[in-house]
Amino acid sequence: MLDSIVHLLPQTFRFLLAGLPPDVQASVEEIRVRESRPLEISWGDRYTFVGERGEMVTQETKAYKPTRQDCLTLLEMLTNHSLYTFEEELRRGYITIAGGHRVGLAGRTVLDQGHVKQIRDVSSFNIRIAREIQGVGQEVLPQLFDPLLRSIHHTLIISPPQHGKTTLIRDLARLISRGEWGVNNVSTAGKKVGVVDERSELAACVKGVPRFDLGPRTDVMDGCPKAEGMMMMIRSLSPDVLIVDEIGRPEDAIAIHEAVHTGIRVVATAHGADYEDVRRRPVLKQLLDEGVFTRYVILHRRKGELATHRVLDCQGKPLELYPVRKG
């Protein structure tokens, strides 16, 4: 998977990462660059530092430590030598680059009336490598199918970061759009799917055109704030199913209510360890208490090649536990 990101890295990092074992290169999920601190990669549930010859090391004293110039060059390459173009993303603390790869940033903030105006002196980068893994939704979608409405239940997918939420809903969009429900004796056609992709991770659009396969009947609102994008979709594109990543703000809840009350099915994700954890977040608690969602999917990451999806009903009670491919 490093092939999809390596051209955006300074030559020093390309050399170091090329020294990693092939199986590690193929499964790298994050590259963490911190000025004057060890270069780090993570894959699966593991992490390691990268040495000065590209070897994997556990001792930070033996790791390569990116310089100030490394960080400046990396930022220039990630923003295509145009920081101005990424001004809004830099204010939010992340940028999304071609291919749906998301780069988190940290450094010195500049405030304007108590709010972050921009980040200067960027000294930390978390490069998250996006993956398109088709088929990860095939085992969960049958549990989300609503036979009465012949569509998907209003669904909230819950997990901590890096447990596969985005990978799963990307594949669900593809399957729902194609009508591949995986339910015996059901021949329901594919639905019109609207995807609001605020961070350009779900579809990896380039000039508005998705680079990931989200299905033949899917429309994408790229780079648009979630709440505003949902309302635009509702008003202008008449989706049957609306898919959005990482909800949690009051305006998100308002837009979800609008979609639900117009007959649109909603699939969303939220950060949390489990159902009860999500209930501690005021906006999400309100949605749960109101019974907006009738299915919940809890993602659990485990070591090795298998993880589990736990599907809950409208009352938060388990339906079934079964293995799925790691995403």
Steps between C-alpha positions, in 0.01 A plus 500: 500500500799732529501524119192722517668758726875478442508754215376764746790447741847659503779287355642430848175337614465306175844346555426410863159346432637303206722314749202352686408134446253458208222365723529803727501739206180336375318545831620839630205703628667807647827686454574734789752775439603709800778757472812394694321187626497142372336423166222250574271270302204292610327200347231284653534529876875553482741786457870542456758771452695522176879505516740711296542224240131416479516214750235442767624591847345505846744739666433866431871580520555290185211653305521761228394841632344726235658843473335840468577492130339155469178641650502811284554293186230253598244777556588657166457171317176407675348839410638494145715803582191714564427547870238762412289238319484294820443793735161377628626144553807627682272694734314179583820308569498256211525484124370235263707419196430318174407140567301579815807499722455721806786683667457627854712797600628654822715802572466857623152644460410858413184623671243755385254609772563179689454268200768321301575698185778278369785269598854622450831327560349158428717249682284185512334309216281192521462360149207255497504281192154444354405151387220381276412149615201370311290232666534610864134600503363172364471330837342791683255634239248214531460587870425861403240421234145610581265251326192717554642803320732293281788727586758543774418580862602839636845391618773643724845339476708543815869445568817674615724651230677259263256214545363506145190723515581688182602183317170337598265782398688542172425137419141530626448789258625279216283202596184704560547686172535170315216329687728225631314449828618144568153395618339179372196541277543878486539663161464864604668730251788726591416828672600857423778573749614845607843523666608814684878478504617794710862383524524349149581161653198293404507551124851642445360741242726672251326804346171365629537150354530208749812288471362230731211282381186615682262339254317608183215691670704704748539879506775663706507843660875541541676729747174633641415535872284206601186681612494737205578219259218284632251784456625565147462131415146492641392807305661428165595134445214298656712213638338186634789449741723770649848403624717723717814448707572607861192685623481667840415870467156653566465604136565138394205386711271761345591387148454132592152579638417678175610197296313251716179704486514514120523121469874478431690217667812613688828317557749689720810434708611633837805466719452290812604178668148357511130586516515628857804711425316679220210570734732718707524751213206743535412538131521127430315414821208709380489316167516163677232594753273613219538164327634649177725201437358149488830319450841551659823340383785484752843437347763322707858482377698191593848373428539290192284488190157488665295764675136492607191700426240496775156603377245644744130564456312825563523445877872431496459123546729260308374328188802284419879481519699379201848543342576736214812591308725755661446847347 
